[in-house]
Protein backbone atom coordinates (compact mmCIF):
# COMPACT_ATOMS: atom_id res chain seq x y z
CA UNK A 1 0.00 0.00 0.00
CA UNK A 2 1.41 3.38 -1.04
CA UNK A 3 0.74 5.66 1.94
CA UNK A 4 1.93 8.77 0.07
CA UNK A 5 -0.58 8.08 -2.70
CA UNK A 6 -3.47 7.65 -0.26
CA UNK A 7 -2.48 10.75 1.71
CA UNK A 8 -2.12 12.78 -1.48
CA UNK A 9 -5.59 11.80 -2.70
CA UNK A 10 -7.23 12.29 0.71
CA UNK A 11 -5.75 15.76 1.23
CA UNK A 12 -6.61 16.81 -2.34
CA UNK A 13 -10.23 15.66 -2.08
CA UNK A 14 -10.58 17.41 1.28
CA UNK A 15 -9.16 20.68 -0.06
CA UNK A 16 -11.47 20.53 -3.09
CA UNK A 17 -14.48 20.30 -0.78
CA UNK A 18 -13.22 23.14 1.42
CA UNK A 19 -12.60 25.31 -1.61
CA UNK A 20 -16.07 24.66 -2.98
CA UNK A 21 -17.64 25.53 0.37
CA UNK A 22 -15.75 28.83 0.20
CA UNK A 23 -17.19 29.53 -3.24
CA UNK A 24 -14.01 28.65 -5.15
CA UNK A 25 -13.53 26.11 -7.93
CA UNK A 26 -10.99 24.06 -5.97
CA UNK A 27 -9.35 23.02 -9.22
CA UNK A 28 -5.74 24.16 -8.85
CA UNK A 29 -4.25 24.56 -5.36
CA UNK A 30 -5.36 21.09 -4.18
CA UNK A 31 -3.42 19.63 -7.11
CA UNK A 32 -0.27 21.55 -6.20
CA UNK A 33 -0.35 20.13 -2.66
CA UNK A 34 -1.22 16.62 -3.88
CA UNK A 35 1.85 16.56 -6.14
CA UNK A 36 4.08 17.78 -3.31
CA UNK A 37 2.89 14.90 -1.12
CA UNK A 38 3.21 12.31 -3.90
CA UNK A 39 5.08 13.53 -7.01
CA UNK A 40 4.05 10.38 -8.93
CA UNK A 41 0.33 10.65 -8.20
CA UNK A 42 -0.61 11.82 -11.71
CA UNK A 43 1.47 9.10 -13.35
CA UNK A 44 -0.09 6.41 -11.12
CA UNK A 45 -3.65 7.48 -11.82
CA UNK A 46 -3.39 8.23 -15.55
CA UNK A 47 -1.76 4.86 -16.21
CA UNK A 48 -5.09 3.23 -15.28
CA UNK A 49 -7.03 4.82 -18.18
CA UNK A 50 -8.03 1.91 -20.42
CA UNK A 51 -8.41 3.77 -23.71
CA UNK A 52 -6.86 6.83 -25.29
CA UNK A 53 -5.77 9.91 -23.40
CA UNK A 54 -6.43 13.01 -25.49
CA UNK A 55 -4.88 16.41 -24.87
CA UNK A 56 -6.54 19.52 -26.33
CA UNK A 57 -4.36 22.60 -26.72
CA UNK A 58 -4.61 25.89 -28.59
CA UNK A 59 -5.06 29.60 -28.03
CA UNK A 60 -8.83 29.83 -28.44
CA UNK A 61 -11.58 27.22 -28.20
CA UNK A 62 -9.83 24.48 -26.26
CA UNK A 63 -12.33 24.40 -23.37
CA UNK A 64 -15.30 24.11 -25.73
CA UNK A 65 -13.56 21.55 -27.95
CA UNK A 66 -12.44 19.43 -25.02
CA UNK A 67 -15.85 19.41 -23.35
CA UNK A 68 -17.69 18.72 -26.61
CA UNK A 69 -15.40 15.74 -27.15
CA UNK A 70 -16.07 14.52 -23.61
CA UNK A 71 -19.83 14.76 -24.21
CA UNK A 72 -19.57 12.81 -27.46
CA UNK A 73 -17.57 10.03 -25.81
CA UNK A 74 -19.90 9.90 -22.81
CA UNK A 75 -22.87 9.53 -25.19
CA UNK A 76 -21.48 6.04 -25.85
CA UNK A 77 -21.74 5.17 -22.17
CA UNK A 78 -18.00 5.57 -21.61
CA UNK A 79 -16.40 6.85 -18.40
CA UNK A 80 -14.20 9.89 -19.01
CA UNK A 81 -11.72 11.90 -16.94
CA UNK A 82 -12.10 15.54 -18.00
CA UNK A 83 -11.00 18.88 -16.52
CA UNK A 84 -14.24 20.53 -17.59
CA UNK A 85 -13.79 23.82 -15.74
CA UNK A 86 -10.64 24.57 -17.75
CA UNK A 87 -7.95 24.23 -15.05
CA UNK A 88 -5.41 23.34 -17.70
CA UNK A 89 -2.01 23.42 -16.01
CA UNK A 90 -0.35 20.46 -14.32
CA UNK A 91 -2.04 20.96 -10.95
CA UNK A 92 -5.48 21.30 -12.51
CA UNK A 93 -4.96 18.13 -14.55
CA UNK A 94 -3.97 16.33 -11.34
CA UNK A 95 -7.20 17.45 -9.66
CA UNK A 96 -9.25 16.09 -12.59
CA UNK A 97 -7.75 12.61 -12.14
CA UNK A 98 -7.96 12.63 -8.33
CA UNK A 99 -11.63 13.64 -8.42
CA UNK A 100 -12.40 10.47 -10.41
CA UNK A 101 -10.25 8.18 -8.21
CA UNK A 102 -11.17 6.35 -5.02
CA UNK A 103 -9.38 7.16 -1.77
CA UNK A 104 -7.13 4.15 -2.35
CA UNK A 105 -6.16 5.32 -5.83
CA UNK A 106 -8.35 3.15 -8.06
CA UNK A 107 -9.45 4.83 -11.26
CA UNK A 108 -12.30 3.51 -13.41
CA UNK A 109 -11.98 5.37 -16.72
CA UNK A 110 -12.30 4.40 -20.37
CA UNK A 111 -10.83 7.65 -21.75
CA UNK A 112 -9.38 10.96 -20.62
CA UNK A 113 -10.04 14.32 -22.32
CA UNK A 114 -7.56 16.82 -20.96
CA UNK A 115 -7.49 20.50 -21.83
CA UNK A 116 -3.89 21.62 -21.51
CA UNK A 117 -2.20 25.01 -21.59
CA UNK A 118 0.25 25.16 -24.49
CA UNK A 119 3.20 25.94 -22.22
CA UNK A 120 2.22 23.17 -19.79
CA UNK A 121 2.00 20.30 -22.26
CA UNK A 122 5.76 19.71 -22.07
CA UNK A 123 5.37 19.13 -18.31
CA UNK A 124 2.15 17.11 -18.54
CA UNK A 125 3.55 14.54 -20.97
CA UNK A 126 6.22 13.61 -18.42
CA UNK A 127 3.40 12.24 -16.24
CA UNK A 128 0.64 11.30 -18.68
CA UNK A 129 0.88 9.48 -21.99
CA UNK A 130 -0.46 11.45 -24.94
CA UNK A 131 -2.22 9.12 -27.36
CA UNK A 132 -3.74 12.03 -29.24
CA UNK A 133 -3.03 15.77 -29.16
CA UNK A 134 -5.52 18.16 -30.77
CA UNK A 135 -4.55 21.77 -31.48
CA UNK A 136 -7.38 24.23 -32.15
CA UNK A 137 -5.36 27.23 -33.39
CA UNK A 138 -2.38 29.40 -32.47
CA UNK A 139 -2.81 33.15 -32.15
CA UNK A 140 -0.93 35.94 -30.38
CA UNK A 141 -1.91 35.72 -26.72
CA UNK A 142 -0.39 36.82 -23.40
CA UNK A 143 2.69 38.26 -25.10
CA UNK A 144 4.51 38.76 -21.78
CA UNK A 145 4.20 35.02 -21.08
CA UNK A 146 4.34 33.31 -24.48
CA UNK A 147 6.01 35.88 -26.70
CA UNK A 148 5.12 35.69 -30.38
CA UNK A 149 3.40 32.66 -31.95
CA UNK A 150 6.73 31.14 -32.94
CA UNK A 151 7.61 30.80 -29.24
CA UNK A 152 4.39 28.88 -28.60
CA UNK A 153 5.16 26.59 -31.54
CA UNK A 154 8.57 25.96 -29.95
CA UNK A 155 6.96 25.01 -26.62
CA UNK A 156 4.59 22.59 -28.33
CA UNK A 157 7.39 21.07 -30.39
CA UNK A 158 9.35 20.55 -27.18
CA UNK A 159 6.39 18.67 -25.72
CA UNK A 160 5.78 16.55 -28.82
CA UNK A 161 9.42 15.48 -28.94
CA UNK A 162 8.82 13.80 -25.56
CA UNK A 163 5.85 11.74 -26.76
CA UNK A 164 5.67 8.39 -28.56
CA UNK A 165 3.03 6.96 -30.89
CA UNK A 166 1.03 10.18 -30.71
CA UNK A 167 -1.51 11.19 -33.35
CA UNK A 168 -1.89 14.94 -33.89
CA UNK A 169 -5.26 16.44 -34.81
CA UNK A 170 -4.50 19.82 -36.33
CA UNK A 171 -6.37 22.77 -37.81
CA UNK A 172 -5.22 22.66 -41.42
CA UNK A 173 -6.54 26.18 -42.06
CA UNK A 174 -4.03 27.54 -39.54
CA UNK A 175 -0.47 27.58 -40.93
CA UNK A 176 0.90 28.02 -37.40
CA UNK A 177 -0.80 24.84 -36.16
CA UNK A 178 -0.18 22.92 -39.39
CA UNK A 179 3.57 23.33 -39.03
CA UNK A 180 3.46 21.01 -36.00
CA UNK A 181 2.46 18.14 -38.30
CA UNK A 182 5.56 18.21 -40.48
CA UNK A 183 7.29 14.85 -40.11
CA UNK A 184 4.69 13.59 -37.64
CA UNK A 185 1.56 11.44 -37.72
CA UNK A 186 -1.11 14.10 -38.23
CA UNK A 187 -4.77 14.32 -39.21
CA UNK A 188 -6.13 17.66 -40.41
CA UNK A 189 -9.53 19.33 -40.22
CA UNK A 190 -10.66 22.57 -41.87
CA UNK A 191 -13.34 24.61 -43.63
CA UNK A 192 -13.32 24.04 -47.37
CA UNK A 193 -15.30 27.01 -48.66
CA UNK A 194 -15.08 30.78 -48.38
CA UNK A 195 -17.75 32.04 -45.98
CA UNK A 196 -16.78 35.70 -45.64
CA UNK A 197 -15.81 37.60 -48.77
CA UNK A 198 -15.19 40.74 -46.66
CA UNK A 199 -12.12 39.27 -44.95
CA UNK A 200 -9.16 40.26 -47.12
CA UNK A 201 -6.06 40.23 -44.93
CA UNK A 202 -4.41 38.85 -41.84
CA UNK A 203 -2.94 40.73 -38.90
CA UNK A 204 -0.67 37.96 -37.64
CA UNK A 205 0.96 34.72 -38.77
CA UNK A 206 1.79 36.28 -42.12
CA UNK A 207 5.03 34.42 -42.84
CA UNK A 208 5.93 30.85 -43.64
CA UNK A 209 7.24 28.94 -40.61
CA UNK A 210 9.50 26.89 -42.89
CA UNK A 211 11.32 29.49 -45.02
CA UNK A 212 10.11 32.87 -43.73
CA UNK A 213 8.58 34.04 -47.02
CA UNK A 214 5.15 35.73 -47.04
CA UNK A 215 2.10 33.49 -47.09
CA UNK A 216 -0.49 33.90 -49.84
CA UNK A 217 -4.20 33.12 -49.54
CA UNK A 218 -6.97 32.06 -51.89
CA UNK A 219 -9.38 33.19 -49.14
CA UNK A 220 -9.50 33.96 -45.43
CA UNK A 221 -11.92 32.85 -42.76
CA UNK A 222 -10.54 35.15 -40.06
CA UNK A 223 -7.14 36.24 -38.77
CA UNK A 224 -4.62 33.95 -40.51
CA UNK A 225 -7.02 31.02 -40.97
CA UNK A 226 -7.96 30.14 -44.53
CA UNK A 227 -6.75 28.51 -47.74
CA UNK A 228 -3.06 29.37 -47.68
CA UNK A 229 0.27 28.53 -49.32
CA UNK A 230 3.82 29.80 -49.08
CA UNK A 231 4.91 32.19 -51.83
CA UNK A 232 8.37 30.62 -52.01
CA UNK A 233 8.47 26.99 -50.81
CA UNK A 234 6.16 23.94 -50.91
CA UNK A 235 4.55 24.54 -47.50
CA UNK A 236 0.80 24.85 -48.05
CA UNK A 237 -2.59 24.04 -46.56
CA UNK A 238 -2.47 20.27 -46.14
CA UNK A 239 -4.97 17.75 -47.41
CA UNK A 240 -8.02 18.10 -45.19
CA UNK A 241 -9.16 14.77 -43.76
CA UNK A 242 -12.26 16.16 -42.05
CA UNK A 243 -13.66 19.13 -43.96
CA UNK A 244 -16.71 21.35 -43.46
CA UNK A 245 -18.80 22.11 -46.56
CA UNK A 246 -22.27 23.44 -47.44
CA UNK A 247 -22.14 25.90 -44.55
CA UNK A 248 -25.27 27.76 -43.46
CA UNK A 249 -24.78 30.67 -41.05
CA UNK A 250 -28.33 32.02 -41.13
CA UNK A 251 -29.00 32.35 -37.40
CA UNK A 252 -27.38 29.01 -36.56
CA UNK A 253 -24.53 26.75 -37.60
CA UNK A 254 -25.24 24.03 -40.12
CA UNK A 255 -22.65 22.23 -42.22
CA UNK A 256 -21.59 18.89 -43.66
CA UNK A 257 -18.49 17.00 -42.56
CA UNK A 258 -16.92 15.23 -45.53
CA UNK A 259 -20.22 15.73 -47.38
CA UNK A 260 -22.09 13.02 -45.50
CA UNK A 261 -22.56 13.97 -41.81
CA UNK A 262 -24.90 16.95 -41.53
CA UNK A 263 -24.62 18.96 -38.32
CA UNK A 264 -27.26 21.55 -37.45
CA UNK A 265 -26.93 23.30 -34.09
CA UNK A 266 -28.16 26.52 -32.54
CA UNK A 267 -24.70 27.89 -31.69
CA UNK A 268 -23.42 31.44 -32.00
CA UNK A 269 -20.08 32.17 -33.63
CA UNK A 270 -18.49 31.02 -36.88
CA UNK A 271 -15.45 29.89 -34.85
CA UNK A 272 -17.58 27.13 -33.31
CA UNK A 273 -17.40 25.28 -36.63
CA UNK A 274 -13.72 24.70 -35.84
CA UNK A 275 -14.47 23.60 -32.27
CA UNK A 276 -17.06 21.09 -33.48
CA UNK A 277 -14.80 19.88 -36.30
CA UNK A 278 -11.90 19.27 -33.92
CA UNK A 279 -14.06 17.37 -31.43
CA UNK A 280 -15.74 15.32 -34.16
CA UNK A 281 -12.40 14.43 -35.76
CA UNK A 282 -10.99 13.01 -32.52
CA UNK A 283 -14.27 11.25 -31.76
CA UNK A 284 -14.34 9.58 -35.17
CA UNK A 285 -10.68 8.54 -34.89
CA UNK A 286 -11.51 6.78 -31.61
CA UNK A 287 -13.78 4.46 -33.61
CA UNK A 288 -16.82 5.01 -31.41
CA UNK A 289 -20.33 4.69 -32.80
CA UNK A 290 -21.80 7.76 -34.47
CA UNK A 291 -24.90 8.11 -32.38
CA UNK A 292 -27.20 11.13 -32.65
CA UNK A 293 -24.43 13.70 -32.76
CA UNK A 294 -26.78 16.64 -33.34
CA UNK A 295 -28.66 15.73 -30.17
CA UNK A 296 -25.43 15.56 -28.17
CA UNK A 297 -24.22 18.90 -29.55
CA UNK A 298 -27.59 20.57 -28.96
CA UNK A 299 -27.77 19.38 -25.35
CA UNK A 300 -24.19 20.45 -24.60
CA UNK A 301 -24.02 23.26 -22.05
CA UNK A 302 -21.15 25.70 -22.73
CA UNK A 303 -18.77 26.52 -19.93
CA UNK A 304 -18.81 29.93 -18.25
CA UNK A 305 -18.74 32.86 -20.65
CA UNK A 306 -18.95 31.06 -23.98
CA UNK A 307 -21.79 33.18 -25.37
CA UNK A 308 -23.60 32.40 -22.10
CA UNK A 309 -27.06 33.98 -22.01
CA UNK A 310 -28.93 35.45 -19.04
CA UNK A 311 -32.17 37.43 -18.82
CA UNK A 312 -32.04 40.61 -16.77
CA UNK A 313 -35.18 42.71 -16.51
CA UNK A 314 -36.72 40.81 -19.38
CA UNK A 315 -33.78 41.53 -21.68
CA UNK A 316 -31.14 39.05 -22.96
CA UNK A 317 -27.61 39.64 -21.64
CA UNK A 318 -24.86 37.62 -23.31
CA UNK A 319 -21.56 37.04 -21.50
CA UNK A 320 -18.55 36.12 -23.60
CA UNK A 321 -14.89 35.51 -22.77
CA UNK A 322 -12.51 37.32 -25.14
CA UNK A 323 -8.84 37.49 -24.21
CA UNK A 324 -6.82 38.26 -27.33
CA UNK A 325 -7.26 39.96 -30.73
CA UNK A 326 -8.58 36.87 -32.52
CA UNK A 327 -11.06 36.16 -29.73
CA UNK A 328 -12.32 39.75 -29.59
CA UNK A 329 -12.60 39.99 -33.37
CA UNK A 330 -14.67 36.81 -33.52
CA UNK A 331 -16.85 38.04 -30.66
CA UNK A 332 -17.43 41.27 -32.60
CA UNK A 333 -18.22 39.26 -35.75
CA UNK A 334 -20.76 37.21 -33.79
CA UNK A 335 -22.24 40.38 -32.33
CA UNK A 336 -22.45 41.88 -35.83
CA UNK A 337 -24.43 38.86 -37.08
CA UNK A 338 -27.07 39.58 -34.42
CA UNK A 339 -29.55 41.89 -36.17
CA UNK A 340 -30.99 43.27 -32.93
CA UNK A 341 -29.95 46.68 -31.60
CA UNK A 342 -27.42 46.24 -28.82
CA UNK A 343 -25.42 47.83 -26.03
CA UNK A 344 -21.95 46.56 -25.19
CA UNK A 345 -19.70 46.43 -22.14
CA UNK A 346 -15.99 45.72 -22.66
CA UNK A 347 -13.98 44.84 -19.54
CA UNK A 348 -10.23 44.15 -19.51
CA UNK A 349 -7.93 43.29 -16.60
CA UNK A 350 -4.15 42.81 -16.74
CA UNK A 351 -3.54 40.19 -14.04
CA UNK A 352 -0.80 37.63 -14.74
CA UNK A 353 -3.37 35.07 -15.90
CA UNK A 354 -4.78 37.64 -18.35
CA UNK A 355 -1.45 38.76 -19.70
CA UNK A 356 0.01 42.01 -18.36
CA UNK A 357 0.85 43.37 -21.83
CA UNK A 358 -2.39 44.80 -23.22
CA UNK A 359 -0.91 46.36 -26.37
CA UNK A 360 -2.99 43.79 -28.27
CA UNK A 361 -6.00 46.08 -27.85
CA UNK A 362 -4.77 47.94 -30.91
CA UNK A 363 -5.04 44.76 -32.98
CA UNK A 364 -8.76 44.41 -32.26
CA UNK A 365 -11.09 45.74 -34.96
CA UNK A 366 -13.30 47.79 -32.65
CA UNK A 367 -14.17 50.01 -35.62
CA UNK A 368 -16.66 47.35 -36.76
CA UNK A 369 -18.84 48.06 -33.73
CA UNK A 370 -20.04 51.30 -35.31
CA UNK A 371 -21.65 49.48 -38.25
CA UNK A 372 -23.53 46.70 -36.48
CA UNK A 373 -26.33 48.37 -34.53
CA UNK A 374 -24.37 49.18 -31.37
CA UNK A 375 -25.63 52.06 -29.24
CA UNK A 376 -23.67 52.60 -26.01
CA UNK A 377 -20.26 50.98 -25.47
CA UNK A 378 -19.21 51.03 -21.80
CA UNK A 379 -15.80 50.07 -20.42
CA UNK A 380 -14.66 48.49 -17.19
CA UNK A 381 -11.80 46.51 -15.63
CA UNK A 382 -8.36 47.52 -14.41
CA UNK A 383 -7.41 48.74 -17.92
CA UNK A 384 -10.70 50.53 -18.58
CA UNK A 385 -8.99 53.76 -19.53
CA UNK A 386 -6.79 52.00 -22.08
CA UNK A 387 -9.92 50.45 -23.58
CA UNK A 388 -11.65 53.85 -23.59
CA UNK A 389 -8.70 55.38 -25.43
CA UNK A 390 -8.72 52.59 -28.02
CA UNK A 391 -12.47 53.07 -28.49
CA UNK A 392 -11.99 56.80 -28.98
CA UNK A 393 -9.81 56.05 -32.00
CA UNK A 394 -12.52 53.63 -33.18
CA UNK A 395 -15.08 56.43 -33.18
CA UNK A 396 -16.64 56.00 -29.73
CA UNK A 397 -15.86 59.21 -27.84
CA UNK A 398 -16.40 59.36 -24.09
CA UNK A 399 -17.31 55.71 -23.54
CA UNK A 400 -18.93 55.45 -20.08
CA UNK A 401 -16.46 54.12 -17.49
CA UNK A 402 -17.95 51.91 -14.81
CA UNK A 403 -17.34 49.23 -12.20
CA UNK A 404 -19.02 45.86 -12.62
CA UNK A 405 -21.64 45.67 -9.88
CA UNK A 406 -25.19 44.40 -9.69
CA UNK A 407 -26.52 47.96 -10.11
CA UNK A 408 -24.34 48.85 -13.10
CA UNK A 409 -25.16 45.59 -14.91
CA UNK A 410 -28.86 46.24 -14.33
CA UNK A 411 -28.43 49.77 -15.71
CA UNK A 412 -26.60 48.51 -18.81
CA UNK A 413 -29.26 45.86 -19.39
CA UNK A 414 -31.94 48.54 -19.08
CA UNK A 415 -30.44 50.53 -21.95
CA UNK A 416 -32.07 51.16 -25.32
CA UNK A 417 -30.58 48.08 -27.01
CA UNK A 418 -32.69 44.97 -27.52
CA UNK A 419 -29.80 42.85 -26.28
CA UNK A 420 -26.68 43.50 -24.20
CA UNK A 421 -23.27 41.92 -24.87
CA UNK A 422 -20.60 41.73 -22.16
CA UNK A 423 -17.13 41.06 -23.65
CA UNK A 424 -14.71 40.37 -20.81
CA UNK A 425 -11.29 38.84 -20.36
CA UNK A 426 -10.35 36.02 -18.01
CA UNK A 427 -10.15 37.47 -14.50
CA UNK A 428 -13.26 39.59 -15.07
CA UNK A 429 -15.29 36.59 -16.18
CA UNK A 430 -16.10 34.70 -13.00
CA UNK A 431 -17.07 37.71 -10.89
CA UNK A 432 -19.30 39.00 -13.70
CA UNK A 433 -21.03 35.64 -14.08
CA UNK A 434 -21.55 35.43 -10.33
CA UNK A 435 -23.30 38.82 -10.30
CA UNK A 436 -25.44 37.93 -13.33
CA UNK A 437 -26.63 34.79 -11.57
CA UNK A 438 -27.86 36.88 -8.63
CA UNK A 439 -29.69 39.51 -10.74
CA UNK A 440 -31.03 37.43 -13.61
CA UNK A 441 -34.74 36.74 -13.97
CA UNK A 442 -35.69 33.44 -12.37
CA UNK A 443 -37.85 30.77 -13.88
Secondary structure as UniProt FT lines:
FT   HELIX           3..21
FT   TURN            22..23
FT   HELIX           29..37
FT   TURN            39..40
FT   HELIX           41..46
FT   TURN            47..48
FT   STRAND          53..57
FT   HELIX           62..74
FT   TURN            75..77
FT   STRAND          80..82
FT   TURN            84..85
FT   HELIX           90..100
FT   TURN            103..104
FT   STRAND          111..115
FT   TURN            118..120
FT   HELIX           121..124
FT   TURN            125..127
FT   STRAND          132..135
FT   HELIX           143..146
FT   HELIX           149..160
FT   TURN            161..162
FT   STRAND          167..171
FT   TURN            172..173
FT   HELIX           175..178
FT   HELIX           179..181
FT   TURN            182..183
FT   STRAND          186..191
FT   TURN            197..198
FT   TURN            209..211
FT   STRAND          214..222
FT   TURN            223..224
FT   STRAND          225..230
FT   STRAND          242..248
FT   STRAND          253..257
FT   TURN            258..260
FT   STRAND          261..265
FT   TURN            270..271
FT   HELIX           272..285
FT   TURN            286..287
FT   HELIX           293..299
FT   TURN            304..305
FT   STRAND          308..312
FT   TURN            313..314
FT   STRAND          315..321
FT   HELIX           325..337
FT   STRAND          342..347
FT   TURN            352..354
FT   HELIX           359..363
FT   HELIX           366..371
FT   TURN            372..373
FT   STRAND          374..380
FT   TURN            382..383
FT   HELIX           384..393
FT   TURN            394..395
FT   TURN            397..398
FT   HELIX           406..413
FT   STRAND          419..424
FT   HELIX           426..439
//
